[in-house]
């Protein structure tokens, strides 16, 4: 038996002297160095007592050494657990208690605060790694041999444990197998036409599916290169476009670049592909990007539990407001959430998916796992539809559905209308407790400065465009919508903020 994921990566490697990653300071790492450095990390983990199936948890700033640690974990047969750098010590306490990692790696600046927690939770080894890629984990790896006999792991063995964002209730650990990661990356590399000549601008965090498994694994399986940035910087990204070919980003990347005077067709002419995900892309952003760059952003749809499920086509029309078609090997259907019956095209319901990308279940939560699968299909929790052309549209999360006076209201429909109003930057529609209607449809709007947009103007613009029960009962204004680190609007925070709006 081979190490399923890393054996596939190795089989796709170009000449070892080909560039794997370049850092902003000019340091360059070829594929041979990737192989050697990941071997050193694998050796270090084994020497630290890590056994096949053990969890290796990292809460560290983005660095290429953290990528080598991920690959070394896979090669050692262990399970990689990346943790959001924004998590507090109390949140880390939960993850260490739940996942029981053999090794926990943190930033040196957090070691004093996290060491007692790690000790109390029985973590065998606590090591450090900073944003520059230095620390006790790096030192342990540097002392090791540059070759390693990969631990045998099959397609169904776990490669990673990723916790959901936990906006409601406790976070759940999604168990991702070697084949979950390998199959999805392989499909994406082929569907998006990655080749060894591609250069990806990597400006995403690496504690999340998007930056770690989509961007890096697809790069590895295509033998491509990446320019590895510590964070998104519009000035730097624009400078790099002249010698890169692909950018993967969240909608915020594109809205910030659109504000930059340097964004022109000339600046983007060397680029092959712009991809957006992790949060919905506004149709206005899609249209404005095409007008400014002559490129159509490719939007796709995925989840922590599944990797990528759908994508707008590489060749063919990329339609704003849609996430395209199911990827090869992935099945997708829309069902009535009440009875599970498949719905006709155009009808809104619960999205369910099936395929080799779908995770093995929630860590130590068999009842929750069973509840989230329906006849072998994973119930995503996302509401959507398949239009007559076969394009998938996401309407919103099931928990964001507003039920007012007995009627179901889908926030996306109303948000689309509000976003089209002159003077509106973006909006979020939520349900707020209401004595008469159960929930009152409420619009939270971010308006352009100086426009003087009022609640009455927004409501007036919606008259005749929406059924009366769908129209917001109130419109409130904020300077910005609250978002998580991947750019998703946190509607749970908005519901909490405005829960007393109707006197409830």
C-alpha positions as CSV (number, residue, x, y, z in Angstrom):
1,X,0.0,0.0,0.0
2,X,1.3,3.5,-0.8
3,X,0.6,6.8,0.9
4,X,-2.5,7.5,-1.2
5,X,-2.4,11.4,-1.3
6,X,1.4,12.0,-1.3
7,X,2.0,9.2,-3.8
8,X,-0.4,10.9,-6.2
9,X,1.4,14.2,-5.6
10,X,4.8,12.6,-6.2
11,X,3.5,10.9,-9.4
12,X,2.5,14.4,-10.8
13,X,5.7,16.2,-9.9
14,X,7.6,17.8,-12.7
15,X,11.4,18.0,-12.9
16,X,12.6,18.4,-9.3
17,X,14.4,21.6,-10.3
18,X,11.0,23.2,-11.4
19,X,9.8,26.0,-9.1
20,X,7.3,25.1,-6.5
21,X,7.0,28.3,-4.5
22,X,8.5,31.8,-4.4
23,X,8.3,34.1,-1.4
24,X,7.9,37.9,-1.6
25,X,11.6,38.4,-0.5
26,X,12.7,36.4,-3.5
27,X,13.5,33.1,-1.9
28,X,12.6,30.2,-4.2
29,X,11.9,26.6,-3.5
30,X,11.8,23.9,-6.2
31,X,9.9,20.6,-6.1
32,X,13.0,18.8,-4.9
33,X,13.2,21.0,-1.9
34,X,9.5,20.4,-1.3
35,X,10.2,16.7,-1.2
36,X,13.2,17.1,1.1
37,X,11.6,19.5,3.5
38,X,8.4,17.5,3.9
39,X,10.5,14.5,4.5
40,X,12.3,16.3,7.3
41,X,9.0,17.3,8.9
42,X,7.8,13.7,8.6
43,X,10.9,12.4,10.3
44,X,10.6,15.0,13.1
45,X,7.0,14.1,13.8
46,X,7.8,10.4,14.0
47,X,10.7,11.2,16.3
48,X,8.2,13.2,18.5
49,X,6.1,10.0,18.8
50,X,3.5,10.6,16.2
51,X,1.8,7.4,15.1
52,X,-0.4,6.8,12.1
53,X,-3.8,8.3,12.7
54,X,-2.6,10.7,15.4
55,X,-3.7,14.3,15.0
56,X,-1.1,17.1,14.5
57,X,-2.7,20.5,15.2
58,X,-1.3,23.8,14.1
59,X,-2.4,27.3,15.0
60,X,0.3,29.3,13.3
61,X,0.7,32.2,11.0
62,X,1.0,31.5,7.3
63,X,4.4,30.3,6.2
64,X,5.9,27.9,3.7
65,X,7.2,25.9,6.6
66,X,3.6,25.3,7.7
67,X,2.9,23.9,4.2
68,X,5.9,21.5,4.6
69,X,4.5,20.5,8.0
70,X,1.2,19.7,6.4
71,X,2.8,17.5,3.8
72,X,5.1,15.9,6.4
73,X,2.0,15.1,8.5
74,X,0.4,13.4,5.5
75,X,3.6,11.4,4.7
76,X,3.9,10.3,8.4
77,X,0.4,8.9,8.2
78,X,-1.0,11.3,10.7
79,X,-4.0,13.6,10.5
80,X,-3.5,17.3,9.8
81,X,-5.6,19.8,11.9
82,X,-5.2,23.5,10.9
83,X,-6.8,25.9,13.3
84,X,-7.8,29.5,12.6
85,X,-5.3,32.0,13.9
86,X,-8.2,34.1,15.3
87,X,-9.2,31.4,17.8
88,X,-8.9,32.4,21.4
89,X,-7.3,30.3,24.1
90,X,-10.7,29.2,25.4
91,X,-11.6,28.1,21.9
92,X,-8.3,26.3,21.5
93,X,-9.1,24.5,24.7
94,X,-12.2,23.0,23.1
95,X,-10.3,21.8,20.0
96,X,-7.5,20.2,22.0
97,X,-10.0,18.5,24.2
98,X,-12.1,17.2,21.3
99,X,-9.3,16.2,18.8
100,X,-6.8,15.0,21.3
101,X,-3.7,15.8,19.1
102,X,-0.4,14.2,19.8
103,X,1.4,17.4,18.7
104,X,0.2,21.0,19.0
105,X,2.1,23.7,17.2
106,X,1.4,27.4,18.1
107,X,3.0,30.8,17.5
108,X,5.8,31.5,20.0
109,X,4.0,34.6,21.1
110,X,1.1,32.4,22.3
111,X,3.1,29.6,23.9
112,X,2.8,31.0,27.5
113,X,-1.0,31.2,27.2
114,X,-1.5,27.9,25.5
115,X,1.0,25.7,27.2
116,X,-1.1,25.2,30.4
117,X,-4.1,24.4,28.2
118,X,-2.2,21.9,26.1
119,X,-0.8,20.2,29.3
120,X,-4.3,20.0,30.9
121,X,-5.6,18.4,27.7
122,X,-2.9,15.8,27.6
123,X,-1.2,17.0,24.4
124,X,2.1,15.0,24.2
125,X,4.2,17.7,22.5
126,X,3.9,21.5,22.3
127,X,6.1,23.2,19.7
128,X,6.2,26.6,18.0
129,X,6.4,28.1,14.5
130,X,6.2,31.8,13.7
131,X,5.3,33.8,10.6
132,X,8.9,33.7,9.4
133,X,8.9,29.9,9.6
134,X,11.1,29.8,12.7
135,X,10.5,28.0,16.0
136,X,11.0,24.7,17.8
137,X,9.1,22.7,15.1
138,X,11.4,24.1,12.4
139,X,14.5,23.3,14.5
140,X,13.3,19.8,15.0
141,X,12.8,19.4,11.3
142,X,16.1,21.0,10.4
143,X,17.9,18.3,12.4
144,X,16.3,15.4,10.4
145,X,17.3,13.4,7.3
146,X,16.0,14.7,3.9
147,X,14.5,11.3,2.9
148,X,11.6,9.5,4.4
149,X,9.8,6.2,3.6
150,X,6.2,7.4,3.5
151,X,3.8,5.6,5.9
152,X,1.3,3.5,4.0
153,X,-2.2,5.1,3.9
154,X,-5.2,4.0,1.9
155,X,-7.9,6.1,0.1
156,X,-10.2,5.9,3.1
157,X,-7.6,6.7,5.8
158,X,-7.9,10.1,7.3
159,X,-5.6,12.9,6.1
160,X,-7.1,15.9,7.7
161,X,-9.6,17.1,10.4
162,X,-11.2,20.5,9.7
163,X,-13.5,22.1,12.1
164,X,-16.6,23.9,10.9
165,X,-16.9,27.6,11.7
166,X,-19.4,26.9,14.5
167,X,-21.6,29.9,14.0
168,X,-24.3,28.0,15.7
169,X,-23.6,25.4,18.4
170,X,-20.2,23.7,18.9
171,X,-17.8,23.4,16.1
172,X,-17.8,20.0,14.4
173,X,-14.6,18.2,13.1
174,X,-15.0,17.1,9.5
175,X,-13.0,14.0,8.8
176,X,-11.4,14.2,5.4
177,X,-9.8,11.1,3.8
178,X,-6.8,10.8,1.6
179,X,-9.1,10.2,-1.4
180,X,-11.4,13.1,-0.4
181,X,-8.5,15.5,-0.9
182,X,-6.8,13.7,-3.7
183,X,-9.9,13.2,-5.9
184,X,-11.1,16.8,-5.5
185,X,-7.7,18.3,-6.2
186,X,-7.2,16.1,-9.3
187,X,-10.6,17.1,-10.7
188,X,-10.0,20.8,-10.0
189,X,-6.6,20.8,-11.6
190,X,-8.0,19.2,-14.7
191,X,-11.3,21.2,-14.8
192,X,-9.5,24.6,-14.4
193,X,-6.8,23.5,-16.9
194,X,-3.8,23.8,-14.6
195,X,-0.5,23.0,-16.2
196,X,3.2,23.1,-15.0
197,X,3.4,26.5,-16.7
198,X,0.8,28.1,-14.4
199,X,1.8,30.4,-11.6
200,X,-0.8,30.9,-8.8
201,X,-0.9,34.1,-6.7
202,X,-1.5,32.5,-3.3
203,X,-2.8,35.2,-0.9
204,X,-5.3,33.1,1.1
205,X,-5.0,31.8,4.7
206,X,-3.9,28.2,4.9
207,X,-6.1,27.1,7.9
208,X,-9.1,26.7,5.6
209,X,-10.1,24.4,2.7
210,X,-9.7,27.1,0.1
211,X,-6.1,28.1,0.7
212,X,-4.8,24.8,1.9
213,X,-6.5,22.0,-0.1
214,X,-7.9,23.8,-3.2
215,X,-5.0,26.1,-3.9
216,X,-2.0,24.1,-2.7
217,X,-3.2,20.6,-3.6
218,X,-4.3,21.7,-7.1
219,X,-0.9,23.3,-7.6
220,X,0.9,20.2,-6.5
221,X,-1.2,17.8,-8.7
222,X,-0.5,20.0,-11.7
223,X,3.2,20.5,-11.0
224,X,2.5,24.3,-11.1
225,X,4.2,27.1,-9.2
226,X,2.9,29.6,-6.7
227,X,3.9,33.0,-5.4
228,X,3.2,32.6,-1.7
229,X,2.1,35.8,0.0
230,X,1.7,36.1,3.8
231,X,-1.6,37.9,3.2
232,X,-3.6,39.7,0.6
233,X,-2.1,43.1,-0.5
234,X,-3.8,44.8,-3.5
235,X,-0.7,46.7,-4.5
236,X,1.5,43.6,-4.5
237,X,-1.1,41.4,-6.2
238,X,-1.4,43.9,-9.1
239,X,2.3,44.0,-9.4
240,X,2.5,40.2,-9.6
241,X,-0.2,39.8,-12.2
242,X,2.4,40.5,-14.9
243,X,4.2,37.2,-14.2
244,X,1.4,35.0,-12.8
245,X,-1.5,33.3,-14.5
246,X,-4.1,32.4,-11.8
247,X,-5.5,34.2,-8.7
248,X,-7.8,32.3,-6.2
249,X,-9.6,34.7,-3.9
250,X,-12.6,35.5,-1.8
251,X,-15.0,38.3,-2.9
252,X,-13.1,40.8,-0.7
253,X,-10.0,40.4,-2.9
254,X,-11.9,41.5,-6.0
255,X,-13.8,44.4,-4.4
256,X,-10.5,45.8,-3.0
257,X,-8.7,45.3,-6.4
258,X,-11.6,47.1,-8.1
259,X,-11.0,50.1,-5.9
260,X,-7.4,50.2,-7.1
261,X,-6.7,52.7,-9.9
262,X,-4.0,50.3,-11.3
263,X,-6.6,47.6,-12.3
264,X,-6.8,47.7,-16.1
265,X,-7.0,45.2,-18.9
266,X,-3.3,45.8,-19.5
267,X,-2.5,44.9,-15.8
268,X,-4.5,41.7,-16.1
269,X,-3.6,40.6,-19.7
270,X,-1.1,38.0,-18.6
271,X,-3.6,36.3,-16.3
272,X,-5.4,33.2,-17.4
273,X,-8.0,32.7,-14.6
274,X,-9.6,34.5,-11.7
275,X,-11.4,32.2,-9.3
276,X,-13.7,33.3,-6.4
277,X,-15.1,31.3,-3.5
278,X,-15.8,30.9,0.2
279,X,-18.5,33.5,0.1
280,X,-21.1,34.7,-2.5
281,X,-19.8,37.1,-5.1
282,X,-22.1,40.0,-5.8
283,X,-23.3,40.2,-9.4
284,X,-22.2,43.8,-9.5
285,X,-18.7,42.7,-8.6
286,X,-18.8,40.2,-11.4
287,X,-20.0,42.7,-14.0
288,X,-17.6,45.5,-12.9
289,X,-14.6,43.1,-13.0
290,X,-15.4,42.0,-16.5
291,X,-15.7,45.7,-17.5
292,X,-12.4,46.7,-15.9
293,X,-10.2,43.6,-16.9
294,X,-12.0,41.9,-19.8
295,X,-11.9,38.7,-17.6
296,X,-15.0,36.9,-16.2
297,X,-14.5,35.7,-12.6
298,X,-15.1,32.0,-12.2
299,X,-17.2,31.4,-9.2
300,X,-17.4,27.9,-7.6
301,X,-19.1,26.3,-4.5
302,X,-17.7,24.1,-1.8
303,X,-17.8,23.3,1.8
304,X,-15.4,22.2,4.6
305,X,-17.1,18.8,4.5
306,X,-16.9,18.3,0.8
307,X,-14.2,20.4,-0.8
308,X,-15.5,21.8,-4.1
309,X,-18.8,20.6,-5.4
310,X,-19.5,22.8,-8.4
311,X,-17.8,25.3,-10.7
312,X,-18.7,27.7,-13.5
313,X,-17.3,26.4,-16.7
314,X,-13.7,27.1,-17.8
315,X,-15.0,27.3,-21.3
316,X,-18.5,28.5,-21.6
317,X,-20.6,31.3,-20.0
318,X,-19.7,32.1,-16.4
319,X,-23.0,33.5,-15.1
320,X,-23.1,36.0,-12.3
321,X,-25.1,34.8,-9.3
322,X,-24.5,31.1,-10.1
323,X,-21.9,28.6,-9.0
324,X,-22.0,26.6,-12.3
325,X,-22.4,22.9,-12.7
326,X,-21.5,19.9,-10.5
327,X,-17.8,18.9,-11.0
328,X,-17.0,15.7,-12.7
329,X,-17.7,12.8,-10.4
330,X,-19.9,14.9,-8.1
331,X,-23.7,14.4,-8.1
332,X,-25.9,17.2,-6.9
333,X,-29.7,17.4,-6.4
334,X,-32.2,19.8,-4.9
335,X,-34.9,18.3,-2.6
336,X,-37.8,19.3,-0.5
337,X,-36.4,19.6,3.0
338,X,-39.7,18.3,4.5
339,X,-39.9,14.9,2.6
340,X,-36.6,14.6,0.7
341,X,-38.2,14.4,-2.7
342,X,-36.2,15.7,-5.6
343,X,-37.5,19.0,-7.0
344,X,-37.9,20.1,-10.6
345,X,-35.5,22.7,-12.1
346,X,-36.2,26.2,-10.8
347,X,-37.7,25.1,-7.5
348,X,-35.9,26.1,-4.3
349,X,-34.9,23.4,-1.9
350,X,-32.1,21.8,0.1
351,X,-28.9,21.0,-1.8
352,X,-27.6,17.5,-1.4
353,X,-24.4,16.1,-2.8
354,X,-22.7,12.7,-3.3
355,X,-19.2,11.9,-4.6
356,X,-15.6,10.9,-3.7
357,X,-15.1,14.4,-2.3
358,X,-17.7,14.0,0.5
359,X,-16.2,13.6,3.9
360,X,-16.3,10.5,6.2
361,X,-18.4,12.1,8.9
362,X,-18.0,14.3,12.0
363,X,-15.3,13.5,14.4
364,X,-16.7,11.5,17.3
365,X,-20.3,12.5,16.5
366,X,-21.9,9.5,14.9
367,X,-25.5,10.7,15.6
368,X,-24.8,14.1,14.0
369,X,-23.1,12.3,11.0
370,X,-26.1,10.0,10.5
371,X,-28.5,13.0,10.7
372,X,-26.6,14.8,7.9
373,X,-26.8,12.0,5.4
374,X,-30.0,11.1,3.5
375,X,-30.0,7.9,1.5
376,X,-26.3,8.3,1.0
377,X,-26.5,12.0,0.0
378,X,-24.9,14.6,2.2
379,X,-27.4,17.3,3.3
380,X,-25.4,20.5,2.8
381,X,-27.6,22.8,4.7
382,X,-27.6,25.2,1.8
383,X,-30.8,26.2,0.0
384,X,-30.6,26.6,-3.8
385,X,-32.0,25.7,-7.2
386,X,-30.9,24.3,-10.5
387,X,-32.0,26.6,-13.3
388,X,-33.2,25.4,-16.7
389,X,-29.7,25.6,-18.1
390,X,-28.4,23.4,-15.4
391,X,-26.5,26.1,-13.5
392,X,-26.7,25.9,-9.7
393,X,-27.7,28.9,-7.7
394,X,-27.2,29.2,-3.9
395,X,-30.1,31.0,-2.2
396,X,-28.7,30.9,1.4
397,X,-28.2,28.7,4.3
398,X,-31.1,26.7,5.6
399,X,-30.7,28.3,9.0
400,X,-31.0,31.7,7.3
401,X,-34.4,31.0,5.9
402,X,-36.9,33.6,7.2
403,X,-40.4,32.3,8.1
404,X,-42.8,35.3,8.4
405,X,-46.5,34.9,8.9
406,X,-46.2,31.3,7.8
407,X,-44.5,32.2,4.5
408,X,-40.9,31.1,3.6
409,X,-38.7,34.0,2.5
410,X,-35.3,33.3,0.9
411,X,-32.9,36.2,1.8
412,X,-30.9,36.0,-1.5
413,X,-33.9,37.0,-3.6
414,X,-34.4,40.1,-1.5
415,X,-30.7,40.9,-1.3
416,X,-30.4,40.8,-5.1
417,X,-33.2,43.4,-5.4
418,X,-31.7,45.6,-2.7
419,X,-28.2,45.4,-4.1
420,X,-29.5,46.7,-7.5
421,X,-30.7,49.9,-5.9
422,X,-28.6,53.0,-6.7
423,X,-26.4,53.8,-3.7
424,X,-26.4,50.3,-2.1
425,X,-23.0,48.6,-1.8
426,X,-24.4,45.4,-0.4
427,X,-27.1,44.0,1.9
428,X,-28.0,41.2,4.2
429,X,-31.5,40.1,4.9
430,X,-32.3,38.3,8.2
431,X,-35.2,37.3,10.3
432,X,-35.7,39.1,13.6
433,X,-38.3,38.0,16.3
434,X,-41.6,39.7,15.7
435,X,-44.7,39.4,17.9
436,X,-47.2,39.3,15.1
437,X,-45.3,37.5,12.3
438,X,-42.9,35.2,14.2
439,X,-40.0,36.7,12.3
440,X,-39.9,40.1,10.7
441,X,-38.0,40.4,7.4
442,X,-35.2,42.9,8.1
443,X,-32.7,44.3,5.7
444,X,-29.2,45.4,6.8
445,X,-27.8,47.7,4.2
446,X,-24.3,49.2,3.5
447,X,-24.8,52.4,1.5
448,X,-22.3,54.4,-0.4
449,X,-21.0,57.4,1.4
450,X,-22.6,60.7,0.5
451,X,-25.7,59.2,-1.2
452,X,-28.0,59.9,1.8
453,X,-29.9,56.8,1.2
454,X,-32.9,56.3,3.5
455,X,-35.0,53.5,4.7
456,X,-38.0,55.0,2.9
457,X,-36.1,55.1,-0.4
458,X,-35.1,51.4,-0.1
459,X,-38.6,50.3,0.7
460,X,-40.0,52.4,-2.1
461,X,-37.7,50.9,-4.6
462,X,-38.8,47.4,-3.6
463,X,-42.6,48.2,-4.1
464,X,-44.0,46.2,-6.9
465,X,-40.8,44.1,-7.3
466,X,-41.5,41.7,-4.4
467,X,-44.6,40.2,-2.9
468,X,-45.6,42.2,0.1
469,X,-44.8,39.4,2.6
470,X,-41.2,39.4,1.3
471,X,-40.6,43.1,1.6
472,X,-38.6,44.1,4.7
473,X,-40.5,45.5,7.6
474,X,-37.4,47.5,8.5
475,X,-34.2,48.7,6.8
476,X,-31.2,49.4,9.0
477,X,-27.8,50.8,7.9
478,X,-24.3,49.7,8.9
479,X,-20.9,50.9,7.7
480,X,-19.9,47.3,7.1
481,X,-21.3,43.8,7.4
482,X,-19.7,41.5,9.9
483,X,-17.6,38.8,8.2
484,X,-15.6,35.8,9.2
485,X,-12.0,35.4,8.1
486,X,-13.1,33.9,4.7
487,X,-15.4,36.8,3.9
488,X,-18.7,35.2,4.7
489,X,-21.3,37.5,6.2
490,X,-22.1,36.4,9.8
491,X,-25.8,36.7,9.9
492,X,-25.9,35.1,13.3
493,X,-24.2,38.3,14.7
494,X,-26.7,40.5,12.8
495,X,-29.6,38.5,14.3
496,X,-28.2,39.0,17.7
497,X,-27.5,42.7,17.2
498,X,-31.1,43.5,16.0
499,X,-33.0,40.9,18.0
500,X,-34.9,43.7,19.9
501,X,-35.7,45.7,16.8
502,X,-39.5,44.9,17.0
503,X,-39.7,45.0,20.7
504,X,-39.2,41.3,21.2
